[in-house]
Amino acid sequence: MNTKFKRHQSVVLIRDPDPEYVEYHNEDDAEFKEIPIKKGMKGKVNVLLPNGKYHVEVFDSKGNILAYVPMNEEDLEAE
């Protein structure tokens, strides 16, 4: 199976992910604030899922991990 992206490759979201599948990184923190994940945000491919989607770490503007989202290959572009 040929894939467009490799593990740990930097990517940019070109579509908004489904909010139902967003996993926020620090949900248990007392200071947790849910920030909407939007297109244009930067991330890094974490792993290729069995269903063919990519598990992507999404970063905030400071480069901290904000959330994890499953994305299709056509919903991402290389940075």
N, C-alpha and C positions, 0 to 999 in steps of 0.2 A: 504494500500500500504506500503510494507516494503521498507525502504531505508537503504542504507549502511552507509550514513553519516548523522549526525545531525547538526542543526544550530550551528554556532560558533566553529565547530570542525576544527582543524588544518589539512591541507592537502598539498600534493605535486603534482604538475602537472606532469603526466607521458607522455603527448603528447602536442605538440604545439597547442594552440587554433587557431581558424580561425581568422586571423587578421581583417576581415570585422566586427566582432562582439566585438572587444576589445573596451571598454569604458575607456579612460584614466581619472584619478581622477582630475588632475590639468591642463586640456587643456586650461583654461582661463588665467593661470599665464603667465606673461611676460617671465619668465625663463623656460617655459615648454620645455621639450626635450623628444621626443617620443622614449622610450626604448622598443625594441622588447620583447614580452612576450614569453618565451621559456620553454620547458619541464625542470623539475628540480626546478622550482621556487616554493616558499612556498606561501601558501594562507590560507584563512579561508572561510568556507561555510557561505554565507550570507543568502540565502533563497533557497528553492526548488521551481523551476518554474513550471507552469502548464503543460508544455510539458515534464516534467520528468527530465529536466536538472537541474544542480545546478548553482546558481549565486555565483561566487567565487570572493572574494577580493584577489588580488595578491599583495604581498609585495616586496619591494626592499630589498637590503642587510641590510639596517638599521632598517627594520621593519615598514617603512612608507607605507601607501596604495599607490600603483602605478597605479592599474587599476582594472576594474571589467570585468570578462569574464564568459560566459555560458559554462559549461562543462558537458559532459556525465559522468555517474557514473564510467564507465570503464576507463575514462581518468584521474582518480584521485586515490591516495592511501593515507591512513591515515599516519600522521606524528608521 
